[in-house]
Amino acid sequence: MKSKFINTIITGSLLLATTGCQEKVISMQSMRCEYVNAGEEAVIYGSGFSADDEIYFGNNKKGEIVASKTNDSVLTVIVPEDVKPGMLCYIPKHGPKVYSNFMFRDNRGMIIDFASHPSTWGGFEPFDEEGEPIKVVANGDSILTLPVTPPEAISGHYGLLYGIYKEAWTMKKETFLQYCAKTEYGGRGNVSIAGDNAGMPIEELCLKFEVYIPKECAFKCRPRVEIFFGPYETANKHGRELSPIYAWAPCDAKTGEFYTKDGWETVTIPLTEFNRSYESDEIKTGPINLKTATNFTFVVMGDPGDQQSENYLCVDNFRIVPIK
């Protein structure tokens, strides 16, 4: 009878298991959303998954694998109670444990979480004084009824942008969110928005945040969203003209729209992508100097064209973290 053998190799968070002539690569590369409430389903993308294996969260809390929604490349897990931030640990039946390339509920390098950092301007608070989702927002002299109820929070409060974008290249409360570092505005002072990660090469860092856009209010990407980091000393509090810009326009090429299909999603943008001038998308600039970048702006910005643009974006947990 032909003998079988099992040989395992771990490189970072990659497990290569060989059984006979077959190889199985196990890896956890990303999540649909890195912030998921206890009792809800977390979706992990990678390879080599099996419903017969086990997975643990950062503080050794075992997750329940949903067999009907798990295959070789997609792992669906019920998040247990009292989970703390940390890497996920996957334990296959055969072979050593494998760690994720990311942290679940990553709270490093946090810029805005809409809870602990009060110096945040723009947008709307999505809940009223009783903790219920709001139904209307004030847009100048008008009161607008929200077309969709704001979603459940995934990490305390979050930011809500809703309004009609009429005037090209303008910033208004309903179209921007901004963190200002100045202490007189409640900021953390002249310190980098990257926190302890400011000393790392930008090639190894990314901006992450969670976003929720309902299908009923799909984002049209015209105008797009501009994201940039400004210096501490700037007359206009944001420093757009002094910072490399990233234009976030995730819309589908066919439909011209973008919405999150299954609730909240995590967006990942390498910091090397922040390389455009405020004057033109055709002009490259940068790289970002994280040591002097203290302010942060997320703004619907540009030319809406012939039609007015209605925007509905929910965002949370803007942070700068290592790519791996």
Solvent accessible surface area in square Angstrom, and as a share of the most:
residue,aa,sasa,rsa
1,M,242,1.08
2,K,172,0.73
3,S,95,0.61
4,K,167,0.71
5,F,119,0.50
6,I,90,0.46
7,N,78,0.40
8,T,46,0.27
9,I,91,0.46
10,I,80,0.41
11,T,95,0.56
12,G,70,0.68
13,S,12,0.08
14,L,72,0.36
15,L,0,0.00
16,L,50,0.25
17,A,11,0.08
18,T,24,0.14
19,T,61,0.36
20,G,25,0.24
21,C,126,0.75
22,Q,138,0.62
23,E,119,0.53
24,K,79,0.34
25,V,58,0.34
26,I,2,0.01
27,S,5,0.03
28,M,0,0.00
29,Q,84,0.37
30,S,49,0.31
31,M,11,0.05
32,R,74,0.27
33,C,9,0.05
34,E,5,0.02
35,Y,12,0.05
36,V,13,0.07
37,N,36,0.19
38,A,37,0.29
39,G,50,0.48
40,E,72,0.32
41,E,71,0.32
42,A,1,0.00
43,V,11,0.07
44,I,0,0.00
45,Y,80,0.30
46,G,18,0.17
47,S,31,0.20
48,G,1,0.01
49,F,10,0.04
50,S,31,0.20
51,A,43,0.33
52,D,97,0.50
53,D,15,0.08
54,E,63,0.28
55,I,0,0.00
56,Y,43,0.17
57,F,5,0.02
58,G,38,0.37
59,N,49,0.25
60,N,119,0.61
61,K,76,0.32
62,K,108,0.46
63,G,3,0.03
64,E,117,0.52
65,I,26,0.13
66,V,27,0.16
67,A,66,0.51
68,S,103,0.67
69,K,108,0.46
70,T,21,0.12
71,N,85,0.44
72,D,87,0.45
73,S,54,0.35
74,V,39,0.23
75,L,0,0.00
76,T,3,0.02
77,V,0,0.00
78,I,44,0.22
79,V,1,0.01
80,P,27,0.17
81,E,117,0.52
82,D,107,0.56
83,V,11,0.06
84,K,129,0.54
85,P,55,0.35
86,G,10,0.10
87,M,96,0.43
88,L,0,0.00
89,C,15,0.09
90,Y,0,0.00
91,I,58,0.29
92,P,9,0.06
93,K,142,0.60
94,H,118,0.53
95,G,33,0.32
96,P,54,0.34
97,K,93,0.39
98,V,1,0.01
99,Y,89,0.34
100,S,4,0.02
101,N,28,0.14
102,F,13,0.05
103,M,36,0.16
104,F,0,0.00
105,R,45,0.16
106,D,2,0.01
107,N,84,0.43
108,R,86,0.31
109,G,15,0.14
110,M,29,0.13
111,I,0,0.00
112,I,0,0.00
113,D,23,0.12
114,F,35,0.15
115,A,73,0.56
116,S,74,0.48
117,H,37,0.17
118,P,110,0.69
119,S,2,0.01
120,T,34,0.19
121,W,80,0.28
122,G,26,0.25
123,G,3,0.03
124,F,24,0.10
125,E,83,0.37
126,P,0,0.00
127,F,31,0.13
128,D,63,0.32
129,E,173,0.77
130,E,138,0.62
131,G,48,0.46
132,E,100,0.45
133,P,43,0.27
134,I,28,0.14
135,K,160,0.68
136,V,75,0.43
137,V,6,0.03
138,A,56,0.43
139,N,27,0.14
140,G,72,0.69
141,D,158,0.82
142,S,59,0.38
143,I,117,0.59
144,L,44,0.22
145,T,98,0.57
146,L,14,0.07
147,P,70,0.44
148,V,29,0.17
149,T,89,0.52
150,P,5,0.03
151,P,18,0.11
152,E,118,0.53
153,A,24,0.19
154,I,19,0.09
155,S,36,0.23
156,G,44,0.42
157,H,86,0.39
158,Y,3,0.01
159,G,2,0.02
160,L,0,0.00
161,L,0,0.00
162,Y,10,0.04
163,G,0,0.00
164,I,45,0.23
165,Y,5,0.02
166,K,123,0.52
167,E,96,0.43
168,A,44,0.34
169,W,125,0.44
170,T,40,0.23
171,M,52,0.23
172,K,88,0.37
173,K,112,0.48
174,E,15,0.07
175,T,4,0.02
176,F,30,0.12
177,L,3,0.01
178,Q,7,0.03
179,Y,4,0.01
180,C,1,0.01
181,A,0,0.00
182,K,40,0.17
183,T,88,0.51
184,E,123,0.55
185,Y,83,0.31
186,G,37,0.36
187,G,13,0.12
188,R,86,0.31
189,G,8,0.07
190,N,102,0.52
191,V,80,0.46
192,S,18,0.12
193,I,3,0.01
194,A,0,0.00
195,G,43,0.41
196,D,151,0.78
197,N,16,0.08
198,A,19,0.15
199,G,68,0.65
200,M,60,0.27
201,P,69,0.44
202,I,24,0.12
203,E,114,0.51
204,E,86,0.39
205,L,0,0.00
206,C,0,0.00
207,L,0,0.00
208,K,16,0.07
209,F,0,0.00
210,E,0,0.00
211,V,0,0.00
212,Y,40,0.15
213,I,0,0.00
214,P,6,0.04
215,K,138,0.59
216,E,135,0.60
217,C,13,0.08
218,A,6,0.05
219,F,1,0.00
220,K,98,0.41
221,C,22,0.13
222,R,139,0.51
223,P,3,0.02
224,R,41,0.15
225,V,0,0.00
226,E,1,0.01
227,I,0,0.00
228,F,0,0.00
229,F,6,0.02
230,G,1,0.01
231,P,33,0.21
232,Y,36,0.14
233,E,125,0.56
234,T,24,0.14
235,A,113,0.88
236,N,62,0.32
237,K,65,0.27
238,H,28,0.12
239,G,0,0.00
240,R,29,0.11
241,E,70,0.31
242,L,108,0.54
243,S,7,0.04
244,P,18,0.12
245,I,3,0.02
246,Y,45,0.17
247,A,31,0.24
248,W,13,0.04
249,A,57,0.44
250,P,43,0.27
251,C,29,0.18
252,D,71,0.37
253,A,110,0.85
254,K,195,0.83
255,T,93,0.54
256,G,33,0.32
257,E,57,0.26
258,F,37,0.16
259,Y,52,0.20
260,T,8,0.05
261,K,152,0.64
262,D,88,0.45
263,G,27,0.26
264,W,21,0.07
265,E,41,0.18
266,T,24,0.14
267,V,20,0.12
268,T,70,0.41
269,I,4,0.02
270,P,52,0.32
271,L,1,0.00
272,T,58,0.34
273,E,81,0.36
274,F,2,0.01
275,N,38,0.19
276,R,73,0.27
277,S,15,0.10
278,Y,89,0.34
279,E,118,0.53
280,S,37,0.24
281,D,61,0.32
282,E,151,0.68
283,I,80,0.41
284,K,136,0.58
285,T,59,0.35
286,G,39,0.37
287,P,105,0.66
288,I,11,0.06
289,N,87,0.44
290,L,7,0.03
291,K,149,0.63
292,T,76,0.44
293,A,6,0.04
294,T,1,0.00
295,N,1,0.01
296,F,0,0.00
297,T,0,0.00
298,F,0,0.00
299,V,0,0.00
300,V,0,0.00
301,M,12,0.05
302,G,2,0.02
303,D,71,0.37
304,P,14,0.09
305,G,28,0.27
306,D,157,0.81
307,Q,149,0.66
308,Q,120,0.53
309,S,7,0.05
310,E,79,0.35
311,N,2,0.01
312,Y,1,0.00
313,L,0,0.00
314,C,0,0.00
315,V,0,0.00
316,D,0,0.00
317,N,1,0.00
318,F,0,0.00
319,R,0,0.00
320,I,0,0.00
321,V,1,0.00
322,P,19,0.12
323,I,69,0.35
324,K,171,0.72
